[in-house]
Amino acid sequence: MKLAKILVIRTRQRREMKRRLKRQRQLQMAAAIVLLVGAGAVFLFSGYSSDPGSELAELATTETIPESHVHLRFRVALPASPDRYEYEEKLKAGMEALVRREYHQALEVLEELYGEHQESSEGAAYLGVAYYLSGDDSDRTRSFLAHGARNAHGMISRTATWYLANSCLRSGNVDSAIELLGILDPSQINDMYGRWSVELLRQVEDIQDP
């Protein structure tokens, strides 16, 4: 019995440690985002723009979100609350339009959603993605993406951070792009954004230091 109790206690301790480490990574990411979007961020919201045809700007992604994100987000049944149900339905429609590369439709749905739920960093994230993929690198786009990057859910925050970094890169703000890509460290979370960030950083470095 004593051994069983010890094993249970150790299992609980390991789970608690994992939760603490996960929370710590989330707080570190949030702190880094706040730092970058604050007054000390280099040109992040300055409107600085480079030649759109430059080599670095051309490295910015044109890829939309993967369909798997929609499946992961909506794999559970929708809640019964009428207000929440409407939110979920519009968010799903907007994300599905992004997957289909129907960016005009995505903007219509997500703008309406965000207008009704301006507190939602999730809605802000995907609205920012829709603007970015429509070719908009304005301060407004980066504000939406920065809002989304502060979401507590890793998939949402890392999606927003990835597109925010690419918007900075496409706008000529390479320093902020590099800082943001560094947040997507694959040694912390080994997902596609981490792998893409490593490759993009390598390409940036190749152009900067041939």
Backbone as ProteinMPNN parsed JSONL, in Angstrom:
{"seq_chain_A": "MKLAKILVIRTRQRREMKRRLKRQRQLQMAAAIVLLVGAGAVFLFSGYSSDPGSELAELATTETIPESHVHLRFRVALPASPDRYEYEEKLKAGMEALVRREYHQALEVLEELYGEHQESSEGAAYLGVAYYLSGDDSDRTRSFLAHGARNAHGMISRTATWYLANSCLRSGNVDSAIELLGILDPSQINDMYGRWSVELLRQVEDIQDP", "coords_chain_A": {"N_chain_A": [[0.827, -1.207, 0.0], [1.942, 1.217, 0.815], [3.878, 1.606, -1.175], [2.234, 1.894, -3.405], [0.916, 4.265, -2.743], [3.078, 6.023, -2.775], [3.782, 5.932, -5.469], [1.488, 7.041, -6.608], [1.604, 9.616, -5.521], [4.006, 10.525, -6.667], [3.337, 10.453, -9.362], [1.36, 12.416, -9.421], [2.945, 14.589, -8.714], [4.665, 14.752, -10.925], [2.821, 15.379, -12.916], [1.959, 17.862, -11.978], [4.327, 19.281, -12.169], [4.694, 19.288, -14.955], [2.481, 20.821, -15.686], [3.197, 23.252, -14.492], [5.555, 23.892, -15.9], [4.528, 24.149, -18.471], [2.815, 26.321, -18.099], [4.723, 28.211, -17.391], [6.16, 28.477, -19.791], [4.158, 29.571, -21.37], [3.767, 32.02, -20.061], [6.277, 33.166, -20.44], [6.304, 33.433, -23.218], [4.161, 35.193, -23.528], [5.166, 37.41, -22.151], [7.331, 38.066, -23.771], [6.015, 38.764, -26.145], [4.537, 40.979, -25.27], [6.643, 42.689, -24.682], [7.715, 43.082, -27.227], [5.617, 44.323, -28.596], [5.319, 46.587, -27.205], [6.339, 49.918, -26.186], [9.058, 49.795, -26.565], [9.582, 48.252, -28.795], [11.169, 47.691, -31.892], [10.338, 49.662, -34.439], [7.93, 48.269, -34.767], [5.235, 49.068, -34.959], [5.541, 51.249, -36.556], [5.039, 51.807, -39.141], [7.023, 51.576, -40.944], [8.375, 50.694, -44.052], [9.605, 48.49, -46.545], [11.101, 47.98, -49.791], [8.77, 46.267, -51.641], [9.585, 44.285, -53.373], [11.953, 43.317, -52.452], [14.504, 40.953, -51.502], [14.296, 39.914, -48.886], [11.661, 40.559, -48.144], [10.297, 38.959, -49.894], [10.58, 36.504, -48.779], [8.605, 36.174, -46.937], [5.799, 34.361, -45.763], [3.199, 32.909, -47.775], [1.419, 31.068, -47.206], [-1.591, 29.65, -45.967], [-3.557, 28.921, -42.982], [-3.445, 25.538, -41.728], [-5.768, 22.875, -42.485], [-6.005, 21.154, -40.391], [-6.016, 22.701, -38.111], [-8.593, 23.658, -37.884], [-9.976, 21.285, -37.414], [-8.842, 20.515, -34.955], [-9.623, 22.623, -33.342], [-12.411, 22.451, -33.315], [-13.161, 19.914, -32.512], [-14.654, 19.051, -30.438], [-18.061, 18.975, -29.179], [-20.232, 21.741, -29.913], [-20.965, 24.391, -27.616], [-23.975, 24.821, -25.598], [-25.003, 27.357, -25.097], [-26.681, 30.07, -26.594], [-25.41, 32.523, -27.402], [-22.711, 31.836, -27.31], [-22.718, 29.742, -29.089], [-23.247, 31.023, -31.526], [-20.937, 32.548, -31.755], [-18.989, 30.51, -32.007], [-19.814, 29.276, -34.399], [-19.454, 31.327, -36.298], [-16.708, 31.776, -36.034], [-15.728, 29.29, -36.873], [-16.638, 29.264, -39.526], [-15.155, 31.394, -40.549], [-12.506, 30.472, -40.203], [-12.562, 28.203, -41.826], [-12.945, 29.42, -44.3], [-10.492, 30.686, -44.536], [-8.816, 28.441, -44.767], [-9.657, 27.542, -47.264], [-8.63, 29.525, -48.775], [-10.184, 31.691, -49.342], [-10.114, 34.652, -48.869], [-11.448, 37.116, -48.836], [-14.048, 36.436, -48.092], [-13.468, 35.324, -45.612], [-12.598, 37.605, -44.252], [-14.973, 39.121, -44.15], [-16.612, 37.547, -42.475], [-15.036, 37.269, -40.135], [-14.51, 39.909, -39.41], [-17.054, 40.747, -38.685], [-17.481, 39.003, -36.55], [-15.422, 39.817, -34.771], [-16.212, 42.422, -34.33], [-18.382, 42.018, -32.723], [-17.263, 40.731, -30.583], [-14.952, 42.049, -29.26], [-13.223, 41.616, -27.228], [-12.09, 39.213, -27.658], [-9.21, 37.497, -28.086], [-8.717, 35.364, -29.652], [-10.471, 35.642, -31.858], [-9.33, 38.004, -32.828], [-6.814, 37.082, -33.587], [-7.262, 35.365, -35.853], [-8.561, 37.123, -37.529], [-6.509, 38.931, -37.969], [-4.771, 37.232, -39.351], [-6.284, 36.835, -41.66], [-6.286, 39.434, -42.745], [-3.525, 39.744, -43.17], [-2.996, 37.693, -45.091], [-4.444, 38.712, -47.121], [-2.818, 40.598, -48.06], [-2.399, 42.832, -46.535], [-0.427, 44.796, -44.568], [-0.677, 46.631, -42.554], [-0.645, 48.799, -39.59], [-2.94, 48.146, -38.237], [-3.399, 45.442, -38.931], [-1.159, 44.233, -37.714], [-1.699, 44.89, -35.093], [-3.997, 43.362, -34.524], [-2.88, 40.803, -34.795], [-0.921, 40.882, -32.799], [-2.558, 41.066, -30.572], [-3.806, 38.57, -30.741], [-1.567, 36.966, -30.346], [-1.188, 36.999, -27.663], [-2.933, 35.223, -26.607], [-3.845, 32.538, -24.422], [-3.842, 29.938, -25.343], [-1.767, 27.665, -26.954], [-1.789, 26.956, -29.753], [-3.228, 29.04, -30.939], [-1.833, 31.375, -30.124], [0.721, 30.891, -31.197], [0.165, 30.691, -33.894], [-0.683, 33.326, -34.446], [1.676, 34.688, -33.744], [3.47, 33.708, -35.654], [2.43, 34.736, -38.089], [2.521, 37.442, -37.48], [5.289, 37.834, -37.289], [5.977, 37.344, -39.958], [4.586, 39.395, -41.214], [5.975, 41.592, -40.239], [8.449, 41.051, -41.441], [7.785, 41.183, -44.172], [7.169, 43.827, -44.299], [9.536, 45.063, -43.978], [10.624, 45.313, -41.481], [12.887, 43.832, -40.188], [14.337, 43.254, -37.854], [12.404, 43.029, -35.765], [10.97, 40.914, -36.832], [12.82, 38.819, -36.68], [13.118, 38.634, -33.889], [10.525, 37.82, -33.143], [10.292, 35.388, -34.532], [12.154, 33.959, -33.132], [10.807, 33.461, -30.776], [9.242, 31.334, -31.397], [10.548, 28.947, -30.813], [11.587, 25.75, -31.614], [12.659, 23.959, -29.818], [11.303, 24.315, -27.53], [8.533, 24.021, -28.13], [7.743, 21.66, -30.35], [6.488, 22.151, -33.136], [4.883, 22.828, -36.333], [5.225, 25.56, -36.721], [7.483, 26.135, -35.234], [9.411, 24.677, -36.676], [9.19, 25.885, -39.191], [9.963, 28.463, -38.52], [12.667, 28.179, -37.872], [13.723, 27.482, -40.387], [13.028, 29.772, -41.852], [14.465, 31.755, -40.504], [17.021, 30.871, -41.111], [17.067, 31.338, -43.878], [16.81, 34.108, -43.921], [19.188, 34.82, -42.67], [21.008, 33.856, -44.556], [20.649, 35.657, -46.647], [21.251, 38.103, -45.453], [23.899, 37.722, -44.631], [25.706, 36.771, -46.873]], "CA_chain_A": [[0.0, 0.0, 0.0], [2.813, 2.385, 0.877], [4.472, 1.783, -2.497], [1.186, 2.411, -4.29], [0.712, 5.677, -2.399], [4.253, 6.756, -3.245], [3.67, 6.037, -6.929], [0.419, 8.008, -6.889], [2.127, 10.949, -5.187], [5.011, 10.898, -7.673], [2.612, 10.727, -10.605], [0.748, 13.733, -9.257], [4.018, 15.584, -8.723], [5.123, 14.903, -12.312], [1.78, 16.11, -13.649], [1.984, 19.255, -11.529], [5.532, 19.884, -12.742], [4.422, 19.529, -16.363], [1.568, 21.967, -15.77], [3.946, 24.461, -14.155], [6.467, 24.196, -17.004], [3.706, 24.629, -19.576], [2.377, 27.669, -17.745], [5.891, 29.081, -17.433], [6.444, 28.76, -21.201], [3.119, 30.485, -21.84], [4.033, 33.336, -19.506], [7.464, 33.688, -21.099], [5.904, 33.859, -24.548], [3.332, 36.392, -23.379], [6.042, 38.522, -21.772], [8.115, 38.447, -24.951], [5.118, 39.457, -27.07], [4.254, 42.302, -24.703], [7.852, 43.483, -24.861], [7.876, 43.427, -28.636], [4.571, 45.223, -29.065], [5.332, 47.773, -26.367], [7.009, 51.122, -26.697], [10.438, 49.522, -26.908], [9.712, 47.427, -29.998], [11.831, 48.429, -32.964], [9.544, 49.904, -35.649], [6.864, 47.284, -34.968], [4.031, 49.745, -35.419], [5.983, 52.554, -37.04], [4.665, 52.002, -40.534], [8.217, 51.448, -41.775], [8.116, 49.775, -45.163], [10.717, 48.279, -47.462], [10.735, 47.681, -51.17], [8.043, 44.994, -51.636], [10.251, 43.294, -54.197], [13.246, 42.959, -51.884], [14.694, 39.523, -51.245], [13.794, 39.55, -47.568], [10.201, 40.63, -48.162], [9.795, 37.828, -50.667], [10.638, 35.299, -47.955], [7.406, 36.108, -46.097], [4.918, 33.266, -46.161], [1.895, 33.119, -48.425], [0.642, 29.883, -46.84], [-2.68, 29.869, -45.021], [-3.576, 27.976, -41.859], [-3.778, 24.174, -42.169], [-7.104, 22.393, -42.164], [-5.946, 20.468, -39.099], [-6.339, 23.654, -37.044], [-10.054, 23.688, -37.754], [-10.374, 20.014, -36.785], [-8.429, 20.54, -33.557], [-10.414, 23.631, -32.608], [-13.829, 22.119, -33.235], [-13.33, 18.467, -32.399], [-15.659, 18.782, -29.393], [-19.387, 19.506, -29.503], [-20.409, 23.159, -29.644], [-21.704, 24.618, -26.375], [-25.412, 25.025, -25.762], [-25.34, 28.772, -24.97], [-26.941, 30.679, -27.913], [-24.38, 33.51, -27.728], [-21.455, 31.129, -27.574], [-22.919, 28.944, -30.297], [-23.091, 31.925, -32.667], [-19.501, 32.86, -31.834], [-18.275, 29.34, -32.517], [-20.203, 29.068, -35.786], [-18.8, 32.341, -37.129], [-15.269, 31.511, -36.019], [-15.485, 28.12, -37.717], [-16.826, 29.679, -40.921], [-14.017, 32.222, -40.915], [-11.313, 29.634, -40.31], [-12.722, 27.354, -43.011], [-12.707, 30.283, -45.465], [-9.035, 30.846, -44.617], [-8.267, 27.188, -45.292], [-9.987, 27.504, -48.7], [-7.986, 30.709, -49.372], [-11.222, 32.66, -49.702], [-9.778, 35.631, -47.856], [-12.474, 38.149, -48.769], [-15.128, 35.881, -47.282], [-12.956, 35.201, -44.246], [-12.606, 38.941, -43.657], [-16.35, 39.504, -43.858], [-17.105, 36.792, -41.312], [-14.226, 37.525, -38.947], [-14.733, 41.298, -39.011], [-18.331, 40.764, -37.969], [-17.255, 38.308, -35.286], [-14.614, 40.643, -33.874], [-17.026, 43.569, -33.956], [-19.288, 41.587, -31.649], [-16.476, 40.175, -29.47], [-13.649, 42.699, -29.354], [-12.371, 41.111, -26.158], [-11.599, 37.885, -28.041], [-7.898, 37.452, -28.732], [-8.807, 34.319, -30.676], [-11.041, 36.286, -33.037], [-8.339, 38.959, -33.328], [-5.733, 36.331, -34.233], [-7.622, 34.892, -37.191], [-8.834, 38.308, -38.347], [-5.188, 39.41, -38.377], [-4.285, 36.311, -40.385], [-7.044, 37.124, -42.885], [-5.756, 40.684, -43.302], [-2.168, 39.484, -43.676], [-3.059, 36.894, -46.314], [-5.028, 39.578, -48.148], [-1.775, 41.529, -48.481], [-2.454, 44.023, -45.686], [0.59, 44.818, -43.514], [-0.864, 47.882, -41.829], [-0.591, 48.724, -38.133], [-4.154, 47.458, -37.814], [-3.16, 44.003, -39.049], [-0.211, 43.81, -36.688], [-2.367, 45.012, -33.792], [-4.823, 42.167, -34.358], [-2.014, 39.644, -34.599], [-0.301, 41.011, -31.478], [-3.616, 40.703, -29.622], [-3.94, 37.12, -30.806], [-0.358, 36.313, -29.836], [-1.259, 36.954, -26.199], [-3.887, 34.2, -26.192], [-3.221, 31.518, -23.573], [-3.78, 28.661, -26.052], [-0.558, 27.634, -27.766], [-2.039, 26.935, -31.193], [-3.669, 30.363, -31.354], [-0.764, 32.356, -29.923], [1.828, 30.635, -32.11], [-0.317, 31.066, -35.228], [-0.632, 34.786, -34.539], [3.073, 35.107, -33.7], [4.065, 33.364, -36.945], [2.014, 35.688, -39.114], [3.04, 38.75, -37.088], [6.695, 37.859, -37.707], [6.024, 37.44, -41.413], [4.14, 40.736, -41.581], [7.126, 42.468, -39.987], [9.448, 40.77, -42.468], [7.294, 41.689, -45.453], [7.132, 45.284, -44.208], [10.892, 45.572, -43.883], [11.042, 45.364, -40.086], [13.55, 42.53, -40.06], [14.74, 43.017, -36.466], [11.254, 42.513, -35.016], [10.64, 39.6, -37.391], [13.769, 37.856, -36.114], [12.764, 38.461, -32.478], [9.288, 37.045, -33.061], [10.57, 34.02, -34.969], [12.883, 33.315, -32.045], [9.852, 33.017, -29.765], [8.687, 30.056, -31.859], [11.662, 28.013, -30.641], [11.115, 24.363, -31.668], [13.134, 23.192, -28.672], [10.275, 24.464, -26.511], [7.348, 23.35, -28.674], [8.144, 21.168, -31.67], [5.367, 22.122, -34.062], [5.256, 23.298, -37.666], [5.688, 26.939, -36.657], [8.863, 26.089, -34.788], [10.252, 24.216, -37.784], [9.178, 26.923, -40.224], [10.72, 29.626, -38.049], [14.099, 27.862, -38.02], [14.049, 27.567, -41.809], [12.937, 31.165, -42.291], [15.612, 32.453, -39.928], [18.192, 30.477, -41.892], [17.001, 32.037, -45.163], [17.096, 35.518, -43.653], [20.62, 34.913, -42.396], [21.728, 33.651, -45.814], [20.573, 36.89, -47.438], [21.945, 39.17, -44.738], [25.34, 37.422, -44.552], [25.998, 35.814, -47.954]], "C_chain_A": [[0.859, 1.254, 0.0], [3.429, 2.676, -0.482], [3.464, 2.376, -3.468], [0.946, 3.887, -4.036], [1.86, 6.537, -2.912], [4.184, 6.973, -4.752], [2.604, 7.052, -7.318], [0.906, 9.426, -6.647], [3.119, 11.422, -6.238], [4.361, 11.225, -9.016], [1.973, 12.104, -10.567], [1.795, 14.839, -9.323], [4.519, 15.835, -10.142], [4.109, 15.698, -13.127], [1.784, 17.581, -13.282], [3.198, 19.981, -12.104], [5.34, 20.208, -14.211], [3.506, 20.727, -16.546], [2.299, 23.271, -15.489], [4.883, 24.876, -15.288], [5.708, 24.749, -18.204], [3.265, 26.056, -19.325], [3.528, 28.653, -17.82], [6.238, 29.46, -18.866], [5.423, 29.746, -21.753], [3.363, 31.898, -21.336], [5.252, 33.977, -20.154], [7.14, 34.198, -22.5], [5.088, 35.146, -24.48], [4.186, 37.606, -23.039], [6.852, 39.009, -22.964], [7.267, 39.214, -25.949], [4.833, 40.862, -26.569], [5.446, 43.223, -24.889], [7.979, 43.967, -26.288], [6.832, 44.416, -29.117], [4.478, 46.482, -28.223], [6.126, 48.908, -26.986], [8.44, 50.84, -27.125], [10.627, 48.699, -28.158], [10.246, 48.263, -31.149], [10.945, 48.486, -34.193], [8.309, 49.025, -35.788], [5.585, 47.91, -35.492], [4.362, 51.119, -35.993], [5.543, 52.827, -38.46], [5.856, 51.928, -41.47], [7.99, 50.4, -42.845], [9.333, 49.678, -46.06], [10.192, 48.109, -48.87], [10.04, 46.328, -51.193], [8.73, 43.906, -52.446], [11.587, 42.846, -53.632], [13.301, 41.47, -51.575], [14.103, 39.09, -49.904], [12.271, 39.551, -47.532], [9.603, 39.431, -48.884], [9.839, 36.521, -49.891], [9.368, 35.113, -47.127], [6.42, 35.088, -46.647], [3.663, 33.749, -46.885], [0.958, 31.957, -48.091], [-0.429, 30.236, -45.818], [-2.616, 28.855, -43.89], [-3.938, 26.583, -42.37], [-5.179, 23.77, -41.734], [-7.142, 21.709, -40.796], [-6.281, 21.404, -37.945], [-7.843, 23.723, -36.809], [-10.532, 22.427, -37.035], [-10.03, 20.004, -35.297], [-9.307, 21.482, -32.735], [-11.846, 23.178, -32.37], [-14.081, 20.617, -33.128], [-14.314, 18.083, -31.298], [-16.971, 19.435, -29.789], [-19.477, 20.98, -29.136], [-21.236, 23.345, -28.378], [-23.16, 24.975, -26.637], [-25.811, 26.495, -25.716], [-25.544, 29.401, -26.343], [-25.87, 31.67, -28.337], [-23.071, 32.823, -28.098], [-21.558, 30.296, -28.845], [-22.704, 29.813, -31.539], [-21.632, 32.3, -32.873], [-18.737, 31.716, -32.49], [-18.574, 29.105, -34.002], [-19.508, 30.052, -36.716], [-17.295, 32.123, -37.178], [-14.935, 30.349, -36.939], [-15.615, 28.487, -39.193], [-15.653, 30.521, -41.403], [-12.749, 31.416, -41.108], [-11.385, 28.742, -41.55], [-12.508, 28.164, -44.296], [-11.214, 30.542, -45.64], [-8.39, 29.606, -45.23], [-8.491, 27.094, -46.81], [-9.338, 28.649, -49.476], [-9.012, 31.706, -49.916], [-11.139, 33.808, -48.695], [-10.817, 36.742, -47.734], [-13.64, 37.673, -47.898], [-14.699, 35.761, -45.829], [-12.983, 36.551, -43.54], [-14.016, 39.375, -43.276], [-16.855, 38.84, -42.576], [-16.364, 37.194, -40.051], [-14.313, 38.974, -38.484], [-16.026, 41.434, -38.216], [-18.182, 40.127, -36.59], [-16.507, 39.197, -34.304], [-15.373, 41.893, -33.438], [-17.958, 43.264, -32.807], [-18.541, 41.109, -30.409], [-15.056, 40.756, -29.509], [-12.696, 42.276, -28.242], [-11.675, 39.816, -26.551], [-10.249, 37.968, -28.753], [-7.857, 36.366, -29.802], [-9.372, 34.904, -31.966], [-10.068, 37.263, -33.664], [-7.233, 38.243, -34.093], [-6.093, 35.967, -35.664], [-8.045, 36.037, -38.107], [-7.517, 38.896, -38.842], [-4.583, 38.541, -39.463], [-4.975, 36.597, -41.714], [-6.547, 38.403, -43.543], [-4.375, 40.452, -43.915], [-2.21, 38.754, -45.014], [-3.737, 37.65, -47.458], [-4.025, 40.623, -48.627], [-1.697, 42.795, -47.662], [-1.417, 43.907, -44.569], [0.517, 46.118, -42.722], [-0.699, 47.678, -40.327], [-1.802, 47.978, -37.589], [-3.961, 45.949, -37.842], [-2.25, 43.514, -37.94], [-0.797, 43.936, -35.286], [-3.248, 43.802, -33.517], [-3.958, 40.953, -34.052], [-1.326, 39.683, -33.237], [-1.303, 40.663, -30.381], [-3.774, 39.186, -29.584], [-2.759, 36.382, -30.217], [-0.352, 36.223, -28.321], [-2.277, 35.933, -25.696], [-3.171, 33.102, -25.42], [-3.07, 30.176, -24.28], [-2.612, 28.676, -27.041], [-0.799, 27.693, -29.262], [-2.406, 28.326, -31.707], [-2.526, 31.371, -31.262], [0.379, 32.149, -30.911], [1.43, 30.923, -33.561], [-0.199, 32.572, -35.42], [0.809, 35.292, -34.561], [3.769, 34.844, -35.033], [3.702, 34.395, -38.016], [2.447, 37.112, -38.77], [4.501, 38.889, -37.506], [6.809, 38.037, -39.209], [5.549, 38.802, -41.903], [5.263, 41.74, -41.365], [8.186, 42.294, -41.07], [9.034, 41.369, -43.806], [7.268, 43.212, -45.483], [8.526, 45.897, -44.116], [11.415, 45.684, -42.473], [11.686, 44.04, -39.706], [13.916, 42.221, -38.612], [13.59, 42.43, -35.64], [10.852, 41.131, -35.519], [11.534, 38.529, -36.783], [13.442, 37.58, -34.648], [11.534, 37.568, -32.334], [9.5, 35.599, -33.483], [11.324, 33.252, -33.88], [11.978, 32.81, -30.941], [9.291, 31.635, -30.106], [9.739, 28.942, -31.823], [11.162, 26.566, -30.643], [11.625, 23.5, -30.516], [12.158, 23.292, -27.498], [8.992, 23.747, -26.913], [7.675, 22.943, -30.105], [6.915, 21.029, -32.559], [5.813, 22.699, -35.399], [5.776, 24.729, -37.622], [7.134, 27.011, -36.177], [9.803, 25.693, -35.915], [10.329, 25.271, -38.893], [10.022, 28.125, -39.804], [12.228, 29.396, -38.183], [14.534, 28.006, -39.474], [14.022, 29.014, -42.297], [14.099, 31.987, -41.737], [16.891, 32.12, -40.696], [18.224, 31.222, -43.225], [17.304, 33.517, -44.999], [18.591, 35.709, -43.45], [21.441, 34.75, -43.677], [21.744, 34.918, -46.679], [21.347, 38.016, -46.776], [23.448, 38.974, -44.717], [25.705, 36.373, -45.61], [27.429, 35.291, -47.876]], "O_chain_A": [[0.571, 2.223, -0.701], [3.503, 3.829, -0.905], [3.799, 3.256, -4.261], [0.79, 4.673, -4.971], [1.647, 7.639, -3.418], [4.489, 8.057, -5.249], [2.795, 7.833, -8.25], [0.661, 10.326, -7.45], [3.085, 12.579, -6.655], [4.778, 12.149, -9.715], [2.029, 12.861, -11.536], [1.562, 15.894, -9.913], [4.769, 16.978, -10.525], [4.472, 16.568, -13.919], [1.634, 18.448, -14.144], [3.111, 21.15, -12.48], [5.762, 21.266, -14.677], [3.713, 21.549, -17.438], [2.061, 24.278, -16.156], [4.997, 26.061, -15.604], [6.161, 25.68, -18.87], [3.329, 26.903, -20.217], [3.352, 29.791, -18.254], [6.57, 30.612, -19.143], [5.773, 30.65, -22.511], [3.192, 32.865, -22.078], [5.269, 35.185, -20.393], [7.627, 35.247, -22.921], [5.293, 36.068, -25.269], [3.967, 38.696, -23.566], [7.04, 40.211, -23.148], [7.725, 40.194, -26.536], [4.879, 41.823, -27.336], [5.286, 44.399, -25.216], [8.31, 45.127, -26.532], [7.127, 45.263, -29.961], [3.65, 47.352, -28.494], [6.525, 48.857, -28.15], [8.988, 51.562, -27.958], [11.77, 48.466, -28.552], [9.825, 49.401, -31.353], [10.804, 47.496, -34.911], [7.686, 49.033, -36.85], [4.925, 47.349, -36.367], [3.55, 52.041, -35.92], [5.658, 53.954, -38.94], [5.72, 52.19, -42.666], [7.461, 49.326, -42.559], [10.013, 50.674, -46.306], [8.983, 48.097, -49.103], [10.645, 45.327, -50.807], [8.48, 42.721, -52.224], [12.291, 42.066, -54.274], [12.271, 40.817, -51.409], [13.486, 38.03, -49.803], [11.66, 38.651, -46.956], [8.529, 38.951, -48.523], [9.213, 35.539, -50.289], [9.089, 34.006, -46.665], [6.237, 34.977, -47.86], [3.149, 34.839, -46.634], [-0.15, 31.869, -48.62], [-0.191, 31.032, -44.909], [-1.712, 28.02, -43.853], [-4.67, 26.463, -43.353], [-5.703, 24.268, -40.738], [-8.177, 21.687, -40.129], [-6.775, 20.957, -36.91], [-8.301, 23.833, -35.672], [-11.389, 22.495, -36.154], [-10.822, 19.543, -34.474], [-9.681, 21.186, -31.6], [-12.43, 23.489, -31.332], [-15.101, 20.116, -33.601], [-14.757, 16.937, -31.225], [-16.998, 20.335, -30.629], [-18.868, 21.419, -28.16], [-22.12, 22.536, -28.097], [-23.532, 25.376, -27.74], [-26.862, 26.854, -26.247], [-24.662, 29.283, -27.194], [-25.455, 31.673, -29.496], [-22.413, 33.187, -29.073], [-20.585, 30.165, -29.588], [-22.054, 29.386, -32.493], [-21.145, 32.366, -34.002], [-17.944, 31.926, -33.407], [-17.673, 28.771, -34.77], [-19.031, 29.675, -37.786], [-16.676, 32.267, -38.232], [-13.97, 30.413, -37.7], [-14.798, 28.069, -40.014], [-15.208, 30.374, -42.541], [-12.0, 31.643, -42.058], [-10.385, 28.551, -42.241], [-11.953, 27.651, -45.267], [-10.724, 30.611, -46.767], [-7.528, 29.709, -46.103], [-7.622, 26.623, -47.544], [-9.481, 28.734, -50.696], [-8.725, 32.467, -50.841], [-11.97, 33.926, -47.795], [-11.042, 37.256, -46.638], [-14.152, 38.426, -47.069], [-15.473, 36.061, -44.92], [-13.348, 36.635, -42.367], [-14.228, 39.933, -42.199], [-17.446, 39.489, -41.713], [-16.981, 37.432, -39.013], [-14.203, 39.244, -37.288], [-16.085, 42.142, -37.211], [-18.69, 40.642, -35.594], [-16.902, 39.322, -33.145], [-15.202, 42.369, -32.316], [-18.286, 44.143, -32.01], [-19.103, 41.079, -29.314], [-14.088, 40.038, -29.761], [-11.498, 42.549, -28.309], [-10.766, 39.366, -25.853], [-10.16, 38.45, -29.882], [-7.064, 36.436, -30.741], [-8.817, 34.689, -33.044], [-9.978, 37.352, -34.888], [-6.767, 38.732, -35.123], [-5.322, 36.23, -36.587], [-7.905, 35.938, -39.326], [-7.415, 39.311, -39.996], [-3.954, 39.048, -40.392], [-4.334, 36.603, -42.765], [-6.4, 38.455, -44.764], [-4.09, 40.9, -45.026], [-1.534, 39.153, -45.962], [-3.613, 37.269, -48.621], [-4.338, 41.436, -49.496], [-1.005, 43.739, -48.043], [-1.516, 43.021, -43.719], [1.54, 46.639, -42.276], [-0.622, 46.548, -39.846], [-1.699, 47.261, -36.593], [-4.318, 45.255, -36.89], [-2.531, 42.501, -37.299], [-0.433, 43.174, -34.39], [-3.25, 43.273, -32.405], [-4.27, 40.169, -33.155], [-1.163, 38.648, -32.591], [-0.945, 40.042, -29.38], [-3.864, 38.593, -28.509], [-2.915, 35.3, -29.653], [0.416, 35.446, -27.753], [-2.464, 35.792, -24.487], [-2.025, 32.77, -25.723], [-2.255, 29.353, -23.864], [-2.49, 29.587, -27.86], [-0.09, 28.405, -29.973], [-1.955, 28.741, -32.775], [-2.278, 32.126, -32.201], [0.946, 33.119, -31.412], [2.262, 31.348, -34.361], [0.322, 33.038, -36.434], [1.132, 36.216, -35.307], [4.567, 35.662, -35.491], [4.566, 34.865, -38.756], [2.712, 37.908, -39.671], [4.908, 39.932, -38.016], [7.651, 38.801, -39.682], [6.057, 39.31, -42.903], [5.485, 42.626, -42.19], [8.751, 43.273, -41.558], [9.846, 41.991, -44.491], [7.335, 43.821, -46.551], [8.673, 47.118, -44.169], [12.553, 46.112, -42.277], [11.097, 43.231, -38.99], [13.822, 41.073, -38.179], [13.776, 41.457, -34.909], [10.442, 40.275, -34.735], [11.059, 37.455, -36.413], [13.48, 36.431, -34.209], [11.511, 36.665, -31.498], [8.954, 34.685, -32.866], [11.151, 32.042, -33.73], [12.315, 31.853, -30.244], [8.916, 30.868, -29.219], [9.792, 28.1, -32.72], [10.39, 26.188, -29.763], [11.081, 22.425, -30.263], [12.18, 22.463, -26.589], [8.435, 22.967, -26.141], [7.863, 23.798, -30.97], [6.369, 19.937, -32.718], [6.987, 23.023, -35.579], [6.667, 25.087, -38.393], [7.914, 27.839, -36.648], [10.862, 26.295, -36.092], [11.395, 25.515, -39.459], [10.708, 28.73, -40.628], [12.971, 30.302, -38.56], [15.584, 28.58, -39.761], [14.889, 29.432, -43.064], [14.653, 32.828, -42.444], [17.74, 32.987, -40.905], [19.281, 31.685, -43.655], [17.977, 34.115, -45.839], [19.187, 36.642, -43.989], [22.451, 35.428, -43.86], [22.731, 35.208, -47.354], [22.021, 38.795, -47.45], [24.2, 39.946, -44.778], [25.981, 35.221, -45.275], [27.837, 34.48, -48.708]]}, "name": "protein", "num_of_chains": 1, "seq": "MKLAKILVIRTRQRREMKRRLKRQRQLQMAAAIVLLVGAGAVFLFSGYSSDPGSELAELATTETIPESHVHLRFRVALPASPDRYEYEEKLKAGMEALVRREYHQALEVLEELYGEHQESSEGAAYLGVAYYLSGDDSDRTRSFLAHGARNAHGMISRTATWYLANSCLRSGNVDSAIELLGILDPSQINDMYGRWSVELLRQVEDIQDP"}
